[in-house]
Amino acid sequence: MNTCKAAMRIMWRHKLYLLIYMVGLGSLMLVMGSSAITSASTPVDASTSFEQTRPRIAVIDTDGGKLGEGLRQRLATSSKIVTLSEDKQSLQDAVARNDVDLIVVIPHGYSQRFEQSATTGDQPPSVESTVSYTSGLGSLAKIDVDGYFTQVRNVLHAQQHQDLDNAVDITLEHTSSTEDNADIQVVKSNTQSSRLLANGFGLVMKLSIYPLFTALTVCVSLLIGIFNTVETKRRITASPVKSYALDSQQLLASLIIGLVCWLFYTFATVALTMPHNPGFSVLSISEMSLPIITLLVFTFVAIAFGYMLGQFSISSSAANGVSVVMGMVLMFTSGAAFDPSVMPKVMIMVGKLTPGWWFSASIDHALGISTASSSGYDIYGWLQSLGVMATFGLAFLCIGLAIGRFKVSHPVNQTQKTTRLTELG
């Protein structure tokens, strides 16, 4: 295990890469996705009763009878009664300034004419009304006004011995006995809360593609590259340890680094989600575990890519450049940064040729979001996407092992004319 310990010491000396790429970029992605998780609690914290918008109505009763007083009482239950002067200038100014949604003017002698028309069955007289030009509330309130006069007329017409005052009282009593004005209770849908939280949780998991891939690619490629330097390779070759044992210990060290990064991001995401998911009441343990498993498999894919890159013995600057560029390509073509429905077809085609697309698709199928919102939770779709993504990792690992084997079988290609210090230190 000396090789594994040496690899861990090398990584500790280059811990700045983990701090920058994993902790720094990872925290940034968590902050970006936190708003999506926080929005999931909005329906739970919202008001539990329906608040109706009350139109502003002015009733100008120049007749002064019981009919106008009853109209005010009827409208006061569902509207806000506004007091205005009876002169025309004040009424015109109120309409122009949009101070009211509806103005109803009951002219002088209207009650007498109204009662006579109800008794004889003639067409009832109309009141003067002005509706606001900026709101539909006035038009709806006008329907309520017409309904009031119709109810009073029906009472008078049905019971000939009733006078107008009694008919108004009966109408108001009937209105107050109904439950039309009862509070409307808002039923909180657990399905809606679950979907919102699943979208937020899935987004945060998808955004891990950039910091996780970049950090592991840089760290693993740097680690493998140091072991592949000429002087270090000569020492390793001269040792009695088999080459496959050395390679396995290097991969073990890489896996330890990857597990640390995976645990960091997983615990941070779960900690960000649990305040909105107390006791797994919204998202169950199984719903959250599948994306976490997907993230673990993607960690192995990133390690395999870094291992392949390290076998080319490129410099640390080149490894940084490749990892950042590839991380951005994966992020913007996988559907993590943009919804696939708004992405150009070219980006989708490129994305499907990378493990990033199948990483996002696997999370979608596990939570029933984004590309899988129509089909919902699909364990078979999750397994298929997970398998395709794992195939990419296996291909990267095989290429890296093939390159390493080629270097071992062709040591002449690694001849160095000048001696330089090793970076094992």
C-alpha positions as CSV (number, residue, x, y, z in Angstrom):
1,M,0.0,0.0,0.0
2,N,3.0,2.3,-0.2
3,T,2.0,3.5,-3.6
4,C,-1.5,4.4,-2.4
5,K,0.0,6.3,0.6
6,A,2.4,8.1,-1.7
7,A,-0.5,9.0,-4.0
8,M,-2.5,10.4,-1.0
9,R,0.5,12.5,0.1
10,I,0.8,13.9,-3.5
11,M,-2.9,14.8,-3.5
12,W,-2.6,16.5,-0.1
13,R,0.2,18.7,-1.4
14,H,-2.1,19.7,-4.3
15,K,-5.2,20.1,-2.1
16,L,-5.7,23.6,-3.5
17,Y,-7.2,22.1,-6.6
18,L,-9.9,20.4,-4.5
19,L,-10.6,23.7,-2.6
20,I,-11.0,25.7,-5.8
21,Y,-12.9,23.3,-8.0
22,M,-14.9,21.1,-5.6
23,V,-15.5,23.4,-2.6
24,G,-15.5,26.7,-4.5
25,L,-17.4,25.7,-7.6
26,G,-19.5,23.2,-5.7
27,S,-20.7,25.8,-3.2
28,L,-21.5,28.1,-6.2
29,M,-23.7,25.4,-7.8
30,L,-25.4,24.8,-4.4
31,V,-26.2,28.5,-4.1
32,M,-27.5,28.6,-7.7
33,G,-29.8,25.6,-7.1
34,S,-30.9,26.6,-3.6
35,S,-33.6,28.9,-4.9
36,A,-35.3,26.1,-6.8
37,I,-35.4,24.0,-3.5
38,T,-36.6,27.0,-1.5
39,S,-39.5,27.6,-3.9
40,A,-40.8,24.2,-3.1
41,S,-41.9,25.4,0.3
42,T,-43.9,28.3,-1.0
43,P,-47.2,26.4,-1.3
44,V,-46.9,25.1,2.2
45,D,-46.2,28.5,3.8
46,A,-48.8,30.3,1.7
47,S,-52.2,31.5,3.0
48,T,-54.6,28.7,3.6
49,S,-57.7,30.7,2.6
50,F,-58.7,32.2,-0.7
51,E,-58.6,36.0,-0.6
52,Q,-61.2,37.5,-3.0
53,T,-60.4,40.8,-4.7
54,R,-63.1,43.2,-3.7
55,P,-64.3,45.7,-6.3
56,R,-64.7,49.4,-5.4
57,I,-68.3,50.4,-5.9
58,A,-70.0,53.8,-5.3
59,V,-73.8,53.8,-4.9
60,I,-75.4,57.2,-5.4
61,D,-79.0,57.0,-4.1
62,T,-80.8,60.1,-5.0
63,D,-84.1,58.4,-4.4
64,G,-83.4,57.7,-0.7
65,G,-85.5,54.6,-0.4
66,K,-85.2,51.2,1.1
67,L,-84.2,49.8,-2.3
68,G,-80.9,51.7,-2.4
69,E,-80.1,51.0,1.2
70,G,-80.6,47.3,0.5
71,L,-78.3,47.5,-2.5
72,R,-75.6,48.9,-0.3
73,Q,-76.0,46.2,2.2
74,R,-76.0,43.5,-0.5
75,L,-72.8,44.8,-2.1
76,A,-71.0,45.4,1.2
77,T,-70.6,41.7,1.7
78,S,-68.4,41.2,-1.4
79,S,-67.3,44.7,-2.3
80,K,-65.8,47.9,-0.9
81,I,-68.3,50.7,-0.8
82,V,-66.8,54.1,-1.8
83,T,-68.4,57.4,-0.8
84,L,-68.5,60.0,-3.6
85,S,-70.2,63.4,-4.0
86,E,-73.4,63.3,-6.0
87,D,-72.3,66.1,-8.5
88,K,-71.4,65.1,-12.0
89,Q,-67.9,66.6,-11.8
90,S,-66.9,64.4,-8.8
91,L,-68.3,61.3,-10.5
92,Q,-66.4,62.0,-13.7
93,D,-63.2,62.7,-11.8
94,A,-63.6,59.4,-9.9
95,V,-63.9,57.5,-13.2
96,A,-61.0,59.3,-14.8
97,R,-58.7,58.7,-11.9
98,N,-59.9,55.1,-11.7
99,D,-60.9,55.5,-8.0
100,V,-63.9,53.1,-8.4
101,D,-64.7,50.0,-10.5
102,L,-68.4,50.7,-10.7
103,I,-70.7,53.6,-10.0
104,V,-74.5,52.9,-9.6
105,V,-76.8,55.9,-9.6
106,I,-80.4,55.3,-8.5
107,P,-82.5,58.3,-9.8
108,H,-85.2,60.1,-7.9
109,G,-88.5,58.2,-7.9
110,Y,-86.9,55.0,-9.0
111,S,-88.4,52.9,-6.1
112,Q,-92.0,53.8,-7.0
113,R,-91.5,53.0,-10.7
114,F,-89.7,49.8,-9.9
115,E,-92.5,48.6,-7.6
116,Q,-95.2,49.4,-10.1
117,S,-93.4,47.6,-12.9
118,A,-93.1,44.5,-10.7
119,T,-96.7,44.6,-9.8
120,T,-97.9,45.0,-13.4
121,G,-95.3,42.7,-14.9
122,D,-93.9,45.5,-17.2
123,Q,-90.2,46.0,-18.1
124,P,-88.4,47.3,-15.0
125,P,-86.7,50.6,-15.2
126,S,-82.9,50.7,-15.4
127,V,-80.4,52.4,-13.1
128,E,-77.5,54.5,-14.4
129,S,-74.1,52.7,-14.1
130,T,-70.6,53.5,-15.1
131,V,-68.0,50.7,-15.3
132,S,-64.2,51.3,-15.0
133,Y,-62.3,51.1,-18.2
134,T,-59.2,49.4,-16.6
135,S,-60.7,46.5,-14.7
136,G,-63.2,43.6,-15.3
137,L,-64.2,43.8,-11.6
138,G,-66.7,46.5,-12.4
139,S,-68.4,44.4,-15.0
140,L,-68.7,41.4,-12.6
141,A,-70.1,43.7,-9.9
142,K,-72.7,45.0,-12.4
143,I,-74.0,41.5,-12.7
144,D,-74.4,41.3,-8.9
145,V,-76.3,44.6,-9.0
146,D,-78.7,43.3,-11.7
147,G,-79.1,40.1,-9.7
148,Y,-80.2,42.1,-6.6
149,F,-82.9,44.0,-8.5
150,T,-84.0,40.8,-10.2
151,Q,-84.5,39.0,-6.8
152,V,-86.4,41.9,-5.3
153,R,-88.6,42.0,-8.4
154,N,-89.3,38.3,-8.2
155,V,-90.3,38.6,-4.6
156,L,-92.7,41.4,-5.4
157,H,-94.2,39.6,-8.4
158,A,-94.6,36.3,-6.6
159,Q,-96.2,37.8,-3.4
160,Q,-98.6,40.6,-4.4
161,H,-99.3,41.5,-0.8
162,Q,-95.7,42.3,-0.1
163,D,-94.5,45.9,-0.2
164,L,-91.1,47.0,-1.4
165,D,-89.5,47.3,2.0
166,N,-90.5,43.7,3.0
167,A,-89.3,42.4,-0.4
168,V,-85.9,44.0,0.2
169,D,-85.7,42.5,3.7
170,I,-86.6,39.0,2.4
171,T,-84.0,39.3,-0.4
172,L,-81.2,40.4,2.1
173,E,-82.2,37.6,4.5
174,H,-82.0,35.0,1.7
175,T,-78.6,36.3,0.7
176,S,-77.2,36.2,4.2
177,S,-78.4,32.6,4.7
178,T,-76.5,31.3,1.7
179,E,-72.9,30.1,1.9
180,D,-71.8,32.0,-1.2
181,N,-69.6,34.3,0.9
182,A,-68.0,31.5,3.0
183,D,-64.2,31.3,3.1
184,I,-62.8,29.1,0.4
185,Q,-60.2,26.7,1.9
186,V,-57.1,26.0,-0.2
187,V,-56.3,22.3,-0.2
188,K,-52.6,21.8,-0.2
189,S,-51.6,19.2,-2.7
190,N,-48.8,17.0,-1.5
191,T,-48.2,15.9,-5.1
192,Q,-47.5,19.5,-6.2
193,S,-45.1,20.0,-3.3
194,S,-43.4,16.8,-4.2
195,R,-43.0,17.8,-7.8
196,L,-41.6,21.2,-6.9
197,L,-39.1,19.7,-4.4
198,A,-38.1,17.0,-6.9
199,N,-37.4,19.6,-9.5
200,G,-35.3,21.6,-7.1
201,F,-33.4,18.6,-5.8
202,G,-32.8,17.2,-9.3
203,L,-31.5,20.6,-10.5
204,V,-29.0,20.8,-7.6
205,M,-27.8,17.2,-8.4
206,K,-27.5,18.0,-12.1
207,L,-25.4,21.2,-11.3
208,S,-22.8,18.9,-9.6
209,I,-21.7,17.8,-13.1
210,Y,-19.4,20.8,-13.5
211,P,-17.5,21.0,-10.1
212,L,-17.4,17.2,-9.7
213,F,-16.1,16.5,-13.2
214,T,-13.6,19.4,-13.2
215,A,-12.2,18.6,-9.7
216,L,-11.7,14.9,-10.3
217,T,-10.3,15.3,-13.8
218,V,-7.7,17.8,-12.6
219,C,-6.8,15.9,-9.5
220,V,-6.7,12.4,-10.9
221,S,-4.9,13.4,-14.1
222,L,-2.3,15.3,-12.0
223,L,-1.8,12.3,-9.8
224,I,-1.4,9.8,-12.6
225,G,0.8,12.2,-14.5
226,I,3.2,12.5,-11.6
227,F,3.5,8.8,-11.4
228,N,4.2,8.7,-15.2
229,T,7.1,11.1,-15.1
230,V,10.3,9.5,-16.4
231,E,12.2,9.4,-13.1
232,T,9.3,8.2,-11.1
233,K,8.5,5.6,-13.7
234,R,12.1,4.3,-13.6
235,R,11.9,3.8,-9.9
236,I,8.6,2.0,-10.1
237,T,9.8,-0.2,-12.9
238,A,12.9,-1.2,-10.9
239,S,10.7,-2.3,-7.9
240,P,9.7,-5.9,-7.5
241,V,6.0,-4.9,-7.3
242,K,3.8,-6.0,-10.3
243,S,2.6,-3.2,-12.6
244,Y,-1.0,-4.1,-12.2
245,A,-0.6,-3.8,-8.4
246,L,0.8,-0.3,-8.8
247,D,-1.9,0.7,-11.1
248,S,-4.6,-0.7,-8.8
249,Q,-3.2,1.3,-5.9
250,Q,-3.1,4.5,-7.9
251,L,-6.8,3.8,-8.9
252,L,-7.6,3.2,-5.2
253,A,-6.2,6.6,-4.2
254,S,-8.2,8.2,-7.0
255,L,-11.4,6.4,-5.8
256,I,-10.7,7.7,-2.3
257,I,-10.5,11.2,-3.6
258,G,-13.7,10.7,-5.7
259,L,-15.6,9.4,-2.7
260,V,-14.6,12.4,-0.6
261,C,-15.9,14.7,-3.3
262,W,-19.1,12.7,-3.7
263,L,-19.8,12.7,0.0
264,F,-19.1,16.4,0.2
265,Y,-21.7,17.3,-2.5
266,T,-24.2,14.7,-1.4
267,F,-24.3,15.7,2.2
268,A,-24.5,19.4,1.2
269,T,-27.4,18.7,-1.1
270,V,-29.3,16.6,1.4
271,A,-28.7,19.3,4.1
272,L,-30.1,21.9,1.7
273,T,-33.1,19.8,1.0
274,M,-34.1,18.4,4.4
275,P,-35.5,21.6,5.9
276,H,-38.1,21.5,3.2
277,N,-38.5,17.7,3.4
278,P,-38.9,17.0,7.2
279,G,-38.9,13.3,7.9
280,F,-38.9,12.5,4.2
281,S,-42.6,13.7,4.1
282,V,-42.4,15.1,0.6
283,L,-39.6,13.1,-1.1
284,S,-39.1,9.6,0.2
285,I,-35.7,7.9,0.9
286,S,-36.0,5.9,-2.3
287,E,-36.7,8.9,-4.4
288,M,-33.6,10.7,-3.1
289,S,-31.4,7.6,-3.1
290,L,-31.5,7.0,-6.9
291,P,-30.1,10.4,-7.9
292,I,-27.4,10.0,-5.2
293,I,-26.5,6.6,-6.8
294,T,-26.4,8.3,-10.2
295,L,-24.0,10.9,-8.8
296,L,-21.8,8.1,-7.4
297,V,-21.6,6.4,-10.8
298,F,-20.8,9.7,-12.5
299,T,-18.0,10.1,-9.9
300,F,-16.4,6.9,-11.2
301,V,-16.8,8.2,-14.8
302,A,-15.0,11.4,-13.9
303,I,-12.2,9.4,-12.3
304,A,-11.9,7.2,-15.3
305,F,-11.6,10.3,-17.6
306,G,-9.0,11.8,-15.3
307,Y,-7.1,8.6,-15.3
308,M,-7.1,8.4,-19.1
309,L,-6.0,12.0,-19.3
310,G,-3.2,11.4,-16.9
311,Q,-1.8,8.6,-19.0
312,F,-1.0,11.1,-21.7
313,S,1.4,12.7,-19.3
314,I,0.2,16.2,-20.1
315,S,1.2,19.2,-18.0
316,S,-0.9,20.5,-15.1
317,S,-1.9,23.6,-17.1
318,A,-3.1,21.5,-20.0
319,A,-5.0,19.3,-17.5
320,N,-6.7,22.3,-16.1
321,G,-7.7,23.6,-19.5
322,V,-9.1,20.3,-20.7
323,S,-11.0,19.7,-17.5
324,V,-12.6,23.2,-17.4
325,V,-13.6,23.1,-21.1
326,M,-15.0,19.5,-20.9
327,G,-16.8,20.4,-17.7
328,M,-18.5,23.4,-19.4
329,V,-19.3,21.3,-22.4
330,L,-21.0,18.6,-20.2
331,M,-22.9,21.2,-18.2
332,F,-24.3,23.1,-21.2
333,T,-25.1,20.1,-23.4
334,S,-26.5,17.8,-20.7
335,G,-29.6,19.7,-19.9
336,A,-28.3,20.7,-16.5
337,A,-27.9,24.4,-17.2
338,F,-30.8,24.7,-19.7
339,D,-34.0,22.8,-20.2
340,P,-33.6,20.4,-23.2
341,S,-36.9,21.8,-24.7
342,V,-35.2,25.1,-25.4
343,M,-31.8,23.7,-26.5
344,P,-30.9,23.6,-30.2
345,K,-30.9,20.2,-31.8
346,V,-27.2,20.4,-32.4
347,M,-26.5,20.8,-28.7
348,I,-28.7,17.9,-27.9
349,M,-26.9,15.7,-30.5
350,V,-23.5,16.7,-29.0
351,G,-24.9,16.1,-25.5
352,K,-26.0,12.5,-26.3
353,L,-22.4,11.7,-27.3
354,T,-21.2,12.6,-23.8
355,P,-21.8,11.0,-20.4
356,G,-23.3,14.3,-19.2
357,W,-26.6,13.9,-21.1
358,W,-27.1,10.4,-19.7
359,F,-26.3,11.6,-16.2
360,S,-29.1,14.2,-16.4
361,A,-31.5,11.7,-18.1
362,S,-30.8,9.2,-15.3
363,I,-31.8,11.8,-12.6
364,D,-34.9,12.8,-14.7
365,H,-36.1,9.2,-14.8
366,A,-35.4,8.8,-11.1
367,L,-37.5,11.8,-10.1
368,G,-39.9,12.0,-13.0
369,I,-38.9,15.6,-13.9
370,S,-37.7,17.5,-17.0
371,T,-37.3,15.0,-19.9
372,A,-39.2,12.4,-18.0
373,S,-42.0,14.7,-16.7
374,S,-44.6,13.1,-19.1
375,S,-43.7,9.5,-18.2
376,G,-42.9,10.1,-14.5
377,Y,-40.8,7.9,-12.3
378,D,-39.2,5.1,-14.5
379,I,-36.8,2.7,-12.9
380,Y,-36.1,1.1,-16.3
381,G,-35.3,4.4,-17.9
382,W,-33.0,5.2,-14.9
383,L,-31.1,1.9,-15.3
384,Q,-30.7,2.4,-19.0
385,S,-29.4,5.9,-18.7
386,L,-27.1,4.8,-15.8
387,G,-25.8,1.9,-17.9
388,V,-25.0,4.2,-20.9
389,M,-23.2,6.6,-18.6
390,A,-21.2,3.8,-16.9
391,T,-20.2,2.5,-20.4
392,F,-18.5,5.9,-21.0
393,G,-16.5,5.5,-17.8
394,L,-15.6,1.9,-18.7
395,A,-14.4,3.1,-22.1
396,F,-12.3,5.9,-20.6
397,L,-10.7,3.4,-18.1
398,C,-9.9,0.9,-20.9
399,I,-8.2,3.6,-23.0
400,G,-6.2,4.7,-20.0
401,L,-5.1,1.2,-19.2
402,A,-4.2,0.6,-22.9
403,I,-2.0,3.7,-23.0
404,G,-0.3,2.7,-19.7
405,R,0.3,-0.8,-21.0
406,F,1.7,0.6,-24.3
407,K,4.2,2.8,-22.3
408,V,5.3,-0.2,-20.2
409,S,5.9,-2.3,-23.4
410,H,7.7,0.5,-25.2
411,P,10.0,2.0,-22.5
412,V,12.3,3.5,-25.2
413,N,9.7,6.1,-26.0
414,Q,10.1,7.5,-22.5
415,T,13.8,8.1,-22.6
416,Q,14.8,11.4,-21.1
417,K,18.1,13.0,-22.0
418,T,18.3,15.2,-18.9
419,T,17.6,14.2,-15.3
420,R,15.0,16.2,-13.4
421,L,13.7,16.1,-9.8
422,T,10.7,13.9,-9.2
423,E,7.5,15.5,-7.9
424,L,6.8,12.8,-5.3
425,G,8.6,14.9,-2.5
